[in-house]
Amino acid sequence: MTTAALPGTSVAPSPPSTLAESSAEASGAVVGDHLLRWRSWVTEHRVGSSVLAGLVAVHIATITGFFMPGIGLPKLDWNTANGLIYRPTSSANVQFLAGGVMHYMDGVAFAVLYALGLHPLLSRFIRSTSVGNLLKGVLFGLLLATISAAFMAPRVYYPDLHIGFFSHRLGWQTVFAIYLWHVVYGLHLGLIYNPRDDRERLHLHKS
């Protein structure tokens, strides 16, 4: 099948498939350029970008905790759990608000500690590609989940309930929910805190 030339020209228009492919390539190039700019900014502003990543990650994970009954898991309300510690005699609303402030501060603080401490350590074994940074964020989330299930829940949040080793008396759904919550946190942390690999930066600098 031939394609007729446009009136007054000797050049035939590009077929629709070619135009679509060109548009997709252009869009991919734009996305790749924005991603490269973002990763460069994160690399040069590790503290600021980790604060942003921690804030977004803890917010999405917190919302996920409230939605967990929709998939058959218990609701995780870390706001109230923290409020019961910091304001044990206050009203439920005050506990939720005060606990939420401390909970979000914890999420940001852990993100900064991750960016300055654990991420460089893990980078010795896992390259800081976009996928590698996601993996490192998830590993950090699993570490926090283990601390939460093994220590924080039985020893800090609910010491009088005697929930047992690794919170097992709360049921496997609760333990699974704790791990899922922290994986969501770590996944978004790794998605946003996405610095470039030192070897990649060195190669680009030389070129």
C-alpha positions as CSV (number, residue, x, y, z in Angstrom):
1,M,0.0,0.0,0.0
2,T,1.4,3.4,-1.0
3,T,0.9,6.7,0.7
4,A,0.0,9.7,-1.4
5,A,2.0,12.8,-1.2
6,L,0.5,15.9,0.3
7,P,-0.8,18.4,-2.3
8,G,2.0,20.8,-3.5
9,T,4.7,18.6,-2.0
10,S,6.7,15.6,-3.1
11,V,7.0,14.1,0.4
12,A,4.5,11.5,1.6
13,P,3.2,11.9,5.2
14,S,4.6,9.5,7.7
15,P,2.3,6.5,8.4
16,P,0.4,6.6,11.7
17,S,2.5,3.8,13.2
18,T,5.7,5.8,12.6
19,L,4.2,8.9,14.1
20,A,3.1,6.9,17.2
21,E,6.5,5.4,17.6
22,S,8.2,8.8,17.3
23,S,5.8,10.3,19.9
24,A,6.5,7.4,22.3
25,E,10.3,7.8,21.8
26,A,10.0,11.6,22.5
27,S,7.9,11.0,25.6
28,G,10.3,8.4,26.8
29,A,13.2,10.8,26.2
30,V,11.4,13.5,28.2
31,V,10.7,11.2,31.1
32,G,14.3,9.9,31.1
33,D,15.6,13.5,31.1
34,H,13.4,14.4,34.1
35,L,14.4,11.3,36.0
36,L,18.1,12.0,35.4
37,R,17.6,15.6,36.6
38,W,15.8,14.4,39.7
39,R,18.4,11.8,40.5
40,S,21.1,14.4,40.1
41,W,19.3,16.7,42.5
42,V,18.9,13.9,45.1
43,T,22.6,13.1,44.8
44,E,23.5,16.7,45.5
45,H,20.9,17.2,48.3
46,R,20.8,14.0,50.2
47,V,19.4,15.4,53.5
48,G,16.7,17.6,51.8
49,S,15.6,14.8,49.4
50,S,15.5,12.2,52.2
51,V,13.3,14.5,54.3
52,L,10.9,14.8,51.4
53,A,11.1,11.0,50.7
54,G,10.5,10.2,54.3
55,L,7.5,12.5,54.5
56,V,5.8,11.1,51.4
57,A,6.7,7.5,52.4
58,V,5.3,7.7,55.9
59,H,2.2,9.4,54.7
60,I,1.4,6.8,52.1
61,A,2.2,4.0,54.5
62,T,0.0,5.5,57.2
63,I,-2.9,5.8,54.8
64,T,-2.3,2.2,53.8
65,G,-2.5,1.1,57.4
66,F,-6.0,2.6,57.7
67,F,-7.1,0.8,54.5
68,M,-5.8,-2.6,55.4
69,P,-9.2,-4.0,56.5
70,G,-10.2,-3.7,52.9
71,I,-7.9,-6.6,52.1
72,G,-8.7,-8.7,55.2
73,L,-5.9,-7.4,57.5
74,P,-6.3,-5.5,60.8
75,K,-6.1,-1.7,60.7
76,L,-2.7,-0.3,61.8
77,D,-3.2,3.0,63.5
78,W,0.3,4.1,64.5
79,N,-1.0,7.6,65.2
80,T,-3.1,6.5,68.2
81,A,-0.5,3.9,69.2
82,N,2.1,6.7,69.6
83,G,-0.4,9.0,71.2
84,L,-1.1,6.4,73.9
85,I,2.6,6.7,74.9
86,Y,3.1,10.4,74.6
87,R,-0.3,11.5,75.9
88,P,-1.7,8.6,77.9
89,T,-4.3,10.6,79.8
90,S,-5.5,12.9,77.0
91,S,-8.6,12.5,74.9
92,A,-8.7,10.1,71.9
93,N,-8.5,13.1,69.5
94,V,-5.5,14.6,71.2
95,Q,-3.8,11.2,71.3
96,F,-4.4,10.8,67.6
97,L,-3.1,14.2,66.7
98,A,-0.1,14.2,69.1
99,G,0.8,10.6,68.2
100,G,0.5,11.5,64.5
101,V,3.0,14.3,64.8
102,M,5.5,12.1,66.5
103,H,4.8,9.3,64.1
104,Y,5.5,11.5,61.0
105,M,8.6,12.9,62.7
106,D,9.9,9.3,63.2
107,G,9.2,8.5,59.5
108,V,11.3,11.5,58.4
109,A,14.0,10.9,60.9
110,F,14.4,7.3,59.9
111,A,14.6,8.4,56.2
112,V,17.5,10.8,57.0
113,L,19.3,8.1,59.0
114,Y,18.8,5.7,56.1
115,A,20.1,8.2,53.5
116,L,23.2,9.1,55.5
117,G,24.0,5.7,57.1
118,L,22.4,2.6,55.7
119,H,22.1,3.6,52.0
120,P,25.9,4.2,51.6
121,L,26.6,0.9,53.4
122,L,24.2,-1.1,51.2
123,S,25.7,0.6,48.1
124,R,28.8,-1.5,48.6
125,F,26.8,-4.5,47.7
126,I,23.9,-3.1,45.6
127,R,24.4,-0.5,42.9
128,S,22.5,2.7,43.2
129,T,20.4,2.2,40.0
130,S,16.7,3.1,40.2
131,V,15.9,-0.6,40.8
132,G,18.8,-1.0,43.2
133,N,17.6,2.0,45.3
134,L,14.1,0.5,45.4
135,L,15.5,-2.8,46.7
136,K,17.6,-0.9,49.3
137,G,14.5,0.9,50.5
138,V,12.5,-2.3,50.8
139,L,15.3,-3.9,52.8
140,F,15.3,-1.0,55.1
141,G,11.5,-1.3,55.5
142,L,11.9,-5.0,56.3
143,L,14.5,-4.1,59.0
144,L,12.1,-1.6,60.6
145,A,9.3,-4.1,60.4
146,T,11.4,-6.7,62.3
147,I,12.2,-4.1,65.0
148,S,8.5,-3.2,65.2
149,A,7.2,-6.7,65.5
150,A,10.0,-8.1,67.7
151,F,10.5,-5.1,70.1
152,M,8.3,-2.0,69.7
153,A,4.9,-3.7,69.7
154,P,5.4,-6.2,72.6
155,R,7.7,-4.0,74.7
156,V,6.7,-0.4,74.0
157,Y,3.2,-0.1,72.5
158,Y,1.5,-3.1,74.3
159,P,3.6,-4.3,77.2
160,D,0.6,-5.1,79.3
161,L,-1.1,-7.3,76.7
162,H,1.6,-9.9,76.7
163,I,1.4,-10.4,73.0
164,G,4.4,-12.7,73.0
165,F,7.6,-13.2,71.0
166,F,7.5,-11.4,67.7
167,S,3.9,-10.3,68.5
168,H,2.6,-13.8,67.6
169,R,-0.4,-13.7,69.9
170,L,-1.8,-10.9,67.8
171,G,-2.2,-13.4,65.0
172,W,-0.3,-13.8,61.7
173,Q,-2.5,-11.2,60.0
174,T,-1.2,-8.5,62.3
175,V,2.4,-9.5,61.9
176,F,2.0,-9.7,58.2
177,A,0.3,-6.3,58.2
178,I,3.2,-4.8,60.1
179,Y,5.6,-6.1,57.5
180,L,3.4,-5.0,54.6
181,W,3.1,-1.5,56.1
182,H,6.9,-1.1,56.4
183,V,7.5,-2.5,52.9
184,V,5.1,0.2,51.6
185,Y,7.2,2.8,53.5
186,G,10.5,1.4,52.2
187,L,9.2,1.1,48.6
188,H,8.2,4.8,48.5
189,L,11.4,5.8,50.3
190,G,13.5,4.0,47.7
191,L,11.4,5.4,44.9
192,I,11.9,9.0,45.9
193,Y,15.3,8.9,47.5
194,N,17.0,7.7,44.3
195,P,20.6,9.0,44.1
196,R,22.9,8.2,41.2
197,D,25.5,5.6,41.4
198,D,29.0,6.9,42.1
199,R,30.5,4.8,39.3
200,E,27.9,6.3,36.9
201,R,28.7,9.8,38.0
202,L,32.4,9.2,37.6
203,H,31.9,7.8,34.0
204,L,29.7,10.8,33.1
205,H,32.3,13.2,34.6
206,K,35.1,11.7,32.5
207,S,33.1,11.8,29.3
